[in-house]
């Protein structure tokens, strides 16, 4: 039986550890038995760009049904977008029913899925020309979101994606608690203030910025 989860982080062969695992660590600061965050992979295990092997926690088929999906980055994203068996599954992603976020080269996946039509994006400097070639405007900033789609550029911007997801699904208080836990000692207030400065302009004008997603 498929176990539905609030958040899935899509992680492919050649993945960037910072992009997938920082988000995983921050998101898992939520202490709730109904809050499940899973690394979703297309195979039983994937190896990072630096040789770190991680086992599958969820399949892609399960992941695309999550309340929030983060598409991770890596050195093989151009191969991912040319892989029909992966892209056919990812075409089930739907911003009308879930939050969809992309880290660095994950923006290229969103572009090839047609989810960034008329939406600018953030990405890393290496991926930038590929995203532009896909017809998407690339912004010179770490985070951008419009409605239920968000992108982040630069490995350490994954904190902003994680905080955005928690804020949208759980509220600002939970997001701030998660950020406070991971922030450097002696810099926690500045760290959290910077996060809100980057995220707040792109939150909906709703109470606590939370969202009720249809299922």
Secondary structure, 3 states (H helix, E strand, C coil): CCCCCCEEEECCCCECHHHHHHHHHHHCCCCCCCCCEEEEECCCEEECCCCCEEECCEEHHHHCCCCEEEECCECCHHHHCCCHHHHHHHCCCCCCCCEEEEECCHHHHHHHCCCCCCCCECCCHHHHHHHHHCCCCECCCCEEEECCEEEECCHHHHHHHHHHHHHHHHCHHHHHHHHHHHCCCCCHHHHHHHHHHHHHHHCCCCHHHCCCCCC
